[in-house]
Amino acid sequence: MVKVSIVVPIYNTEKYLQRCLESIERQTIDSYEVLLVNDGSTDSSKEICESFIRGKKEYRLINKLNGGLTSARCCGWKEAAGEYIVFVDSDDYIEAAYCEELYEACTKGNCNLAICGYNTINDNGYIRSYTFYDDIMVLENIKDDYVRPMISYAPKEKYNIPGFLWVRMMKRDCILTDCFVDENTVFSEDIVFNLEYARQVNKIAIVHKPLYNYFMSTDSLTRKYRPNLWGMYRNLHEYCTNYCQEEKISGSKIRLDSMLLGGMLRCIHQTVYFKYKFFQKEFAAIRKDTKTKEMLHSLKFLSKEYNSILLNYRLAYCMVRFIPSVIVYFFYKWRLN
């Protein structure tokens, strides 16, 4: 059995694909396989893969009909044979020690999950680095120090952990089909994946190095207009609420409220880049949602526990509750320009 399977979902990333493949080829780990899942690309991505993997026994190209990011990841997972598995987006790239350091952290600590830091890189080459958990090497309080901090950002809390799948290495046979959800149904499908996987986690190895390079391209999925974004956020919030109840995650309400407020803000930001009619439709969906109304009326922003909610989220709350949509639209249009 190979040590690590590297799954790379690919869809129309010809501009960045070569860089990603070359970073994988530089891996220092001595035993790995690479599954390139071409998800029905219509550009030259398939040809780039075919040329790159020629004569390389560790690589395999899987061509499938377009089904989205989740279906491509799931396809790669089903074909994988490694003891551990990582998922790398094809417009990003990894450091040479990415697989080796995550694998060694897992095996030395007898962990079925390892997390590393990451860099964000934009079109101008600006780099910002993130690492987590300070000097902790192995995390054992999974619910309080991993699950709850992943639900939503709370700046005054001890830990805040991103949901990105690509900063994680997981034991392949601990992954279940329930981890994979359609990215068109739930916003941030990575969070659902990680929460489902957390049910299998005994302890977590921490690597205090930014080993993954996340390229924030203007062409990426996260920057495009997504219809029914609010509905996708509501689905994520409902899933996380049910999950916290099932797993008895204490102190989760403040983060769940923050998640919903953050969803409102993201919906507003997304739609102001487009025509007013798109904004008006999304904004109306937020205001008319019964459960959202109940949540907004239940918030007690003057209480001490809500000090951890970001000011921008509070502003979104006021806008949704009290301000006419046309004023909200032009306010954020002015603010983001």
C-alpha positions as CSV (number, residue, x, y, z in Angstrom):
1,M,0.0,0.0,0.0
2,V,1.3,3.5,-0.9
3,K,1.5,6.0,1.9
4,V,-0.5,8.9,0.4
5,S,-3.0,9.3,-2.4
6,I,-3.1,12.8,-3.8
7,V,-6.4,13.6,-5.5
8,V,-6.5,16.5,-7.9
9,P,-10.0,17.5,-9.2
10,I,-9.5,19.4,-12.5
11,Y,-11.9,21.6,-14.5
12,N,-10.8,24.2,-17.0
13,T,-7.6,25.3,-15.1
14,E,-5.2,25.2,-18.0
15,K,-3.7,28.5,-16.9
16,Y,-2.5,27.1,-13.5
17,L,-2.4,23.4,-13.9
18,Q,1.2,23.0,-14.9
19,R,2.3,24.8,-11.8
20,C,0.2,22.5,-9.6
21,L,1.5,19.3,-11.3
22,E,5.1,20.4,-11.0
23,S,4.6,21.1,-7.3
24,I,3.3,17.6,-6.8
25,E,6.2,16.1,-8.7
26,R,8.6,17.8,-6.2
27,Q,7.1,15.9,-3.2
28,T,9.8,14.5,-0.9
29,I,7.7,11.6,0.4
30,D,9.0,8.3,-0.9
31,S,5.6,6.6,-1.5
32,Y,2.6,8.2,-3.1
33,E,0.2,8.1,-6.0
34,V,-1.5,10.9,-7.9
35,L,-5.1,10.7,-9.2
36,L,-5.9,13.5,-11.7
37,V,-9.6,13.7,-12.0
38,N,-10.6,15.6,-15.2
39,D,-14.1,16.7,-14.6
40,G,-15.2,17.2,-18.2
41,S,-12.8,20.1,-18.9
42,T,-13.5,21.9,-22.2
43,D,-10.0,23.6,-22.3
44,S,-6.6,22.0,-22.7
45,S,-6.5,20.6,-19.2
46,K,-6.8,17.0,-20.4
47,E,-3.9,17.4,-22.9
48,I,-1.7,19.1,-20.2
49,C,-2.3,16.1,-17.9
50,E,-1.7,13.5,-20.6
51,S,1.6,15.2,-21.6
52,F,2.8,15.6,-18.0
53,I,2.1,12.1,-16.7
54,R,3.6,10.3,-19.7
55,G,6.1,7.8,-18.4
56,K,5.2,8.5,-14.7
57,K,3.9,5.4,-13.0
58,E,2.7,7.2,-9.9
59,Y,0.2,9.2,-11.9
60,R,-3.2,8.2,-13.2
61,L,-5.6,10.4,-15.3
62,I,-9.3,9.7,-14.8
63,N,-11.7,11.4,-17.3
64,K,-15.3,11.8,-16.3
65,L,-18.4,13.8,-17.3
66,N,-18.7,17.2,-15.6
67,G,-20.3,16.7,-12.2
68,G,-18.7,19.4,-10.0
69,L,-16.0,19.6,-7.5
70,T,-17.5,17.2,-5.0
71,S,-18.2,14.5,-7.6
72,A,-14.6,14.8,-8.8
73,R,-13.2,14.4,-5.3
74,C,-15.5,11.5,-4.6
75,C,-14.4,9.8,-7.8
76,G,-10.7,10.2,-6.8
77,W,-11.4,8.9,-3.3
78,K,-13.1,5.8,-4.7
79,E,-10.1,5.0,-6.9
80,A,-7.4,5.8,-4.3
81,A,-5.3,3.1,-2.7
82,G,-3.2,5.1,-0.2
83,E,-3.2,4.7,3.5
84,Y,-3.8,8.5,3.8
85,I,-5.3,10.9,1.3
86,V,-5.1,14.6,0.5
87,F,-7.1,16.8,-1.9
88,V,-5.3,19.5,-3.9
89,D,-7.2,22.0,-6.0
90,S,-5.7,22.3,-9.5
91,D,-5.3,26.1,-9.5
92,D,-3.2,25.9,-6.3
93,Y,0.2,24.4,-5.5
94,I,1.9,22.6,-2.6
95,E,5.3,22.8,-0.9
96,A,7.7,20.0,-1.4
97,A,7.3,18.7,2.1
98,Y,3.5,18.9,2.2
99,C,2.8,15.2,2.0
100,E,5.9,14.0,4.0
101,E,5.4,16.3,7.0
102,L,1.6,15.7,7.2
103,Y,2.2,11.9,6.9
104,E,4.9,11.8,9.5
105,A,2.8,13.9,11.9
106,C,-0.1,11.4,11.5
107,T,2.0,8.3,12.0
108,K,4.2,9.6,14.9
109,G,1.1,10.8,16.8
110,N,-1.0,7.8,15.8
111,C,-3.6,10.3,14.4
112,N,-6.1,9.8,11.6
113,L,-6.1,13.5,10.8
114,A,-3.3,16.1,10.4
115,I,-3.6,19.9,9.7
116,C,-1.0,22.2,8.3
117,G,-0.9,26.0,7.7
118,Y,-1.3,27.7,4.3
119,N,-0.5,30.7,2.3
120,T,-3.0,32.9,0.4
121,I,-1.6,34.3,-2.9
122,N,-3.5,36.7,-5.1
123,D,-3.1,37.8,-8.8
124,N,-0.5,40.4,-7.7
125,G,1.6,37.8,-5.9
126,Y,0.7,39.1,-2.4
127,I,1.3,36.3,0.2
128,R,-0.2,36.0,3.6
129,S,0.5,33.0,5.9
130,Y,-1.8,31.2,8.4
131,T,-1.0,28.6,11.0
132,F,-3.1,27.2,13.9
133,Y,-3.0,26.0,17.5
134,D,0.3,27.8,18.5
135,D,2.7,25.2,19.9
136,I,0.2,22.3,20.2
137,M,1.5,19.2,18.4
138,V,-1.4,16.8,19.0
139,L,-5.0,17.9,19.7
140,E,-7.2,15.5,21.6
141,N,-10.2,17.7,22.7
142,I,-11.9,17.2,19.4
143,K,-15.3,18.8,20.1
144,D,-14.2,21.9,21.9
145,D,-10.9,22.7,20.2
146,Y,-11.6,21.5,16.6
147,V,-15.3,21.1,15.8
148,R,-16.7,24.2,17.5
149,P,-13.9,26.5,16.2
150,M,-14.5,25.3,12.6
151,I,-18.2,26.3,12.6
152,S,-17.7,30.0,12.2
153,Y,-15.1,32.7,12.9
154,A,-15.2,34.3,16.3
155,P,-12.2,36.7,16.8
156,K,-12.2,36.7,20.6
157,E,-12.4,32.9,20.9
158,K,-9.3,30.8,21.7
159,Y,-9.2,29.0,18.4
160,N,-10.6,29.6,14.8
161,I,-10.0,26.8,12.3
162,P,-10.7,27.1,8.5
163,G,-12.8,24.4,6.9
164,F,-10.6,24.0,3.8
165,L,-10.2,20.4,2.9
166,W,-6.7,20.9,1.4
167,V,-5.0,21.8,4.7
168,R,-5.8,18.3,5.9
169,M,-4.5,14.8,5.5
170,M,-6.9,12.0,6.4
171,K,-6.9,8.3,6.9
172,R,-8.5,7.1,3.7
173,D,-10.6,4.2,5.1
174,C,-12.1,6.6,7.8
175,I,-13.8,8.6,5.1
176,L,-17.4,7.8,4.5
177,T,-19.8,8.6,1.6
178,D,-21.7,11.0,3.9
179,C,-18.7,13.3,3.8
180,F,-19.4,14.2,0.2
181,V,-22.1,16.8,-0.4
182,D,-23.0,18.7,-3.6
183,E,-21.4,22.2,-3.6
184,N,-24.6,23.5,-5.3
185,T,-26.7,22.5,-2.4
186,V,-24.7,23.5,0.6
187,F,-22.3,26.5,0.8
188,S,-18.8,25.5,2.0
189,E,-19.1,21.8,1.4
190,D,-15.7,21.4,2.9
191,I,-17.1,22.2,6.4
192,V,-19.7,19.4,6.0
193,F,-17.0,17.0,4.9
194,N,-14.8,17.9,7.9
195,L,-17.6,17.6,10.4
196,E,-18.6,14.2,9.1
197,Y,-15.1,13.1,9.2
198,A,-14.6,14.4,12.7
199,R,-17.0,11.7,13.9
200,Q,-14.2,9.3,13.2
201,V,-11.3,11.3,14.6
202,N,-9.5,10.2,17.7
203,K,-6.8,12.9,17.8
204,I,-5.3,15.5,15.4
205,A,-1.7,16.1,14.5
206,I,-0.7,19.8,14.0
207,V,2.0,20.9,11.6
208,H,3.0,24.5,12.3
209,K,4.1,25.4,8.7
210,P,2.2,26.8,5.7
211,L,2.6,23.9,3.3
212,Y,-0.3,24.7,1.0
213,N,-0.5,27.6,-1.4
214,Y,-4.1,28.8,-2.0
215,F,-4.3,30.9,-5.1
216,M,-7.1,33.5,-4.9
217,S,-7.8,33.7,-8.6
218,T,-10.6,36.0,-9.9
219,D,-11.7,33.0,-12.0
220,S,-12.2,30.7,-9.0
221,L,-15.5,29.2,-7.9
222,T,-15.6,31.3,-4.8
223,R,-15.5,34.5,-6.8
224,K,-18.4,33.7,-9.3
225,Y,-22.0,34.6,-8.9
226,R,-23.9,31.7,-7.4
227,P,-27.7,31.7,-7.6
228,N,-29.5,30.8,-4.4
229,L,-26.5,31.5,-2.3
230,W,-28.7,32.3,0.7
231,G,-30.5,29.0,0.3
232,M,-27.1,27.3,0.4
233,Y,-26.1,29.1,3.5
234,R,-29.4,28.2,5.2
235,N,-28.8,24.6,4.3
236,L,-25.3,24.8,5.8
237,H,-26.6,26.5,9.0
238,E,-29.3,23.9,9.4
239,Y,-26.8,21.0,8.9
240,C,-24.4,22.5,11.5
241,T,-27.2,23.2,14.0
242,N,-28.4,19.6,13.8
243,Y,-24.8,18.4,14.0
244,C,-24.1,20.4,17.1
245,Q,-27.2,19.0,18.7
246,E,-26.4,15.4,17.8
247,E,-22.8,15.7,18.9
248,K,-23.6,17.8,22.0
249,I,-21.2,20.6,21.0
250,S,-21.3,23.1,23.9
251,G,-21.2,26.9,23.3
252,S,-22.0,26.5,19.6
253,K,-24.9,29.0,19.4
254,I,-22.8,32.1,19.2
255,R,-20.8,30.6,16.3
256,L,-24.0,29.4,14.5
257,D,-25.4,32.9,14.8
258,S,-22.2,34.3,13.4
259,M,-22.3,31.8,10.5
260,L,-25.7,33.0,9.5
261,L,-24.8,36.7,9.8
262,G,-21.6,36.0,7.8
263,G,-23.8,34.4,5.2
264,M,-25.9,37.5,4.9
265,L,-22.9,39.6,4.4
266,R,-21.4,37.3,1.8
267,C,-24.7,37.3,-0.1
268,I,-24.8,41.1,-0.1
269,H,-21.1,41.3,-1.2
270,Q,-21.6,38.8,-4.0
271,T,-24.7,40.4,-5.5
272,V,-23.6,44.0,-5.4
273,Y,-21.0,43.2,-8.1
274,F,-23.9,42.4,-10.4
275,K,-27.2,44.1,-11.4
276,Y,-29.6,45.4,-8.8
277,K,-32.2,42.8,-9.7
278,F,-29.9,40.0,-8.6
279,F,-29.2,41.8,-5.3
280,Q,-32.9,42.5,-4.8
281,K,-33.8,38.8,-5.3
282,E,-31.2,37.6,-2.8
283,F,-31.9,40.3,-0.3
284,A,-35.6,39.5,-0.4
285,A,-34.9,35.8,0.1
286,I,-33.0,36.7,3.3
287,R,-35.7,39.0,4.7
288,K,-38.6,36.6,4.0
289,D,-37.0,33.6,5.5
290,T,-39.0,32.7,8.7
291,K,-36.2,31.1,10.6
292,T,-33.9,33.9,9.8
293,K,-36.4,36.4,11.2
294,E,-36.6,34.3,14.4
295,M,-32.8,34.2,14.7
296,L,-32.4,38.0,14.1
297,H,-35.0,38.8,16.7
298,S,-33.4,36.5,19.2
299,L,-29.9,38.1,19.0
300,K,-28.9,40.2,22.0
301,F,-26.0,42.2,20.7
302,L,-25.7,44.2,23.9
303,S,-24.9,41.1,25.9
304,K,-21.3,40.2,26.7
305,E,-21.3,36.9,24.8
306,Y,-22.0,38.6,21.5
307,N,-18.8,40.7,21.7
308,S,-17.1,38.0,19.7
309,I,-19.2,38.6,16.6
310,L,-17.5,40.7,13.9
311,L,-18.5,44.4,13.5
312,N,-19.2,43.8,9.8
313,Y,-21.6,41.0,10.7
314,R,-23.4,43.4,13.1
315,L,-23.7,45.9,10.3
316,A,-25.2,43.3,8.0
317,Y,-27.7,42.5,10.8
318,C,-28.8,46.1,11.0
319,M,-29.0,46.4,7.2
320,V,-31.2,43.3,6.8
321,R,-33.5,44.3,9.7
322,F,-34.0,48.0,9.3
323,I,-32.8,49.5,6.0
324,P,-34.5,49.5,2.5
325,S,-32.9,47.2,0.0
326,V,-32.0,50.0,-2.5
327,I,-30.1,51.9,0.2
328,V,-28.2,48.7,1.3
329,Y,-27.3,48.0,-2.4
330,F,-25.8,51.4,-3.1
331,F,-24.1,51.6,0.3
332,Y,-22.2,48.3,-0.3
333,K,-21.6,49.2,-3.9
334,W,-19.9,52.4,-2.8
335,R,-18.0,50.6,0.0
336,L,-16.6,47.8,-2.2
337,N,-15.5,50.1,-5.1
